[in-house]
Amino acid sequence: MLMEMPLVLVMVFFSVVCHEIAHGFTAYKLGDPTASRAGRLSFNPIVHIDLFGTIILPAMLIFMKSPFLFAWAKPVPVNPAYFRNPQKGMMLVAMAGPAANLSIAIVLSVLLHLTGGFLPAFFARTFAYVSVINVMLMVFNLIPIPPLDGSRIVARFLKGKALWHYMKLERFGMFIVFGLLFTGVISSILIPAMNLAVKLLDLMAYLS
């Protein structure tokens, strides 16, 4: 994978940018212009770079020879006060990001199977890797730990004290995520997702 890594990293960054744009665009369609006014509905990579999530974390995973690679971009600003139903609106906004990653994975897989016989092996492997990574990005973001997208989906169905206590976890959320990452818990979620994606998207021949 060493030769494909630079192009894989570029395409993964594009994927996380699409993830954030999907959040912002969905919020915009629901009446929230915050991300649009902040210039975040843009494919300009500079406005989306998060020092840790976009640069440091992927570099750490590569250095550690992690069996998976994921990253994130700077979260787009969303103001739920614009939504007619704030909890439902936040759920729809949250779902849009993982849906974007799943869409990218499917599109790349379809393109690969339609053109795989003509593509150089370098590009075929790159498309396959990025397709699987997008599935892992989707699964990772659906983990129900605030502030990950999965928590906004769970929050839609909570009320009162249960919602308040649940969202209080957000201040510790990333510490929890990194604790689960370094103890291998997240790996136990992402690796089965990766293996399932390889089978469902029929990518084994391109990854071997």
N, C-alpha and C positions, 0 to 999 in steps of 0.2 A: 504493500500500500504506500510505500515511501514516495514513489514517483508521483502518485496521484494526490498526495496530501495537499500541496498548494492549491490545486483546483478544488479539492474537496472542501478545504477551509473557506474558500471564496463562496462556493455554493451554499455551504452551511450558514455563512453570514447572511447571504441573500435570503435564506429560508427564515432566519430569526427576524430579519427586517420585515419580511412578508407577514410573519406572525404578529408583529407589533402594528403594522399598518392595518391588518384585519381587525385588531381591537379598535383602533382609532376610527376606521371607516364605519364599523358597526355602530359605534357610539355616535358618530356624525349622523348616520341614517336614523338613529333614535332621537335625534334632536340636540346632541351635545357637540358644540363646535370647538371645544377646548383643544383637542389634538390638532385640528385643522388650523386654528389660529396660532398654535405653537410651531407650525411648519413640520409636523410629524407625519403627515400623510404624504410623505415624499420617499422616493427610492434613493435619495442622496444618502450614502452610507454614513457620512460624518455625523448627521443629526441623530443617529441611532446608536452610536458606539457607547457601550458601557465598559469602562476600563477593566473591571473584574470579569464580568460575565461574557464579554466579547473577545477579550484578549488573554487575560491571565488564566482563567479557568480552562479554556481549551488547551493552552500551552502546558498547564499542569497535567491535564489528562493524557496528553501526548507524551510528556516526559515520564509519567508514571506507567506508560504502556497500558493504559486502561483499555479494557475490551470494548468500551463504548466512548463516544464523543458527543458532547452536547454543549450548548452555549445559550446565552440570551442577550438581547439588545436592551437598551435603556427603555423602561416601561413608558408607554404613551400616557399622558395625563388624561384622566377621565373624571368628569364631574357628574355623579349620579343625580344631582338635584335637577338636571335638565330632563330626566326620564319621567314619564308618566307613572311608571311603577319602578322605583329605584332598584329593588332587589331583583326583579325580573330582568330589568335592563342590564344590570351588572352581570347576571348570569349569561345573557345573550352575548354581551361583549366578551366575557371570559371564554365562552365556547368558540368564538370566532377564531382565536389564535390557534388552538389545537386543530380546528377544522382546516385552517390554512396549511398546516404541516401535513395533515393527512392527504389533502388535495395534491400537494407537491409530490408526496411519495407515490401516489397513484399515477399522476401525470408522467413522472419520470419512469416509472415501471412500464407504463403503456408505451411510451416512446422507445424505451429500451427493447421491448419485445417486437415493436414494429420495425425498428431499424438495427437491431442487434447484429444481424448478419452482415451489415454494411459498415458498422462503426468499428474503428480501431479498438483493440482490447483496452487501451488506456482510458478511452471515454466510456466504454461499456462498464468497466469496473467503477469508474467515478460515479456514473449515474446510479449504479447499484448501491454503492456505499451511501450516497447522499439520500437515496430513497429510504434505506433502513434507518439512517440517522434521523430523518424527519419523523418516522414512526416513533422513535425513542423520544424525540422532542415533544411529540404529542402526549405520549404516556407520562413523561416526566412532569409536564405542565398540568396534567390532570390529577396528580397526587394531591389529595385534599388537605394540604397544609398551607395556611395563610403565609405569604401572599400569592401562592401559586394559583393558577386558574381554577383548579379543581375546588379550591376553597370557596370561590364565588358561586360555584354551582351548588355546593352543599348549603351555603348561606341562604340561598333562595328558599330553602325549605325549613329554615329555623326561625324562631321568633323569640322575643323577650329576652330573658336571662340566658337562655341557651345560645342565642345568636351573639349576645354581648360577650359571654365567656369565650365563645369560639373565636370571635374576631380579635379578642385580646391576645391570642396566640401570635398575631401578626408581628408584634415587636420582637418576638423570639423566633419567628418562622424560619429565617435563613440560617440561624444557628442550628435549629432542628434539622433542616435540610442537609447542612454540611455534616452534622453528626451522623445522620443516616447514610450519607454518602461515604464517609470514611470508615464506618462500621460495616459496610457492605450490604446494608438493607436495601438501598436504592438499586444496587447492582442486581439483587435478587428479583427486583421488579423489572428492570430494563433488559437484562439478558434474556429472560423468557420472551419478552416483547420483541426483542431483536430476532430471536429464532423463529417466532411465529410469523413475523413480517417476511423473513426470508422465504418461508414456506408458502404463505398466502400470495405474496407478490412474485413467486417463482423466480427467485434471484440466485439460487444456489450455483448455477452454471457460471454466472458472471462474477461471483465472489470467490470461486475456487481458483 
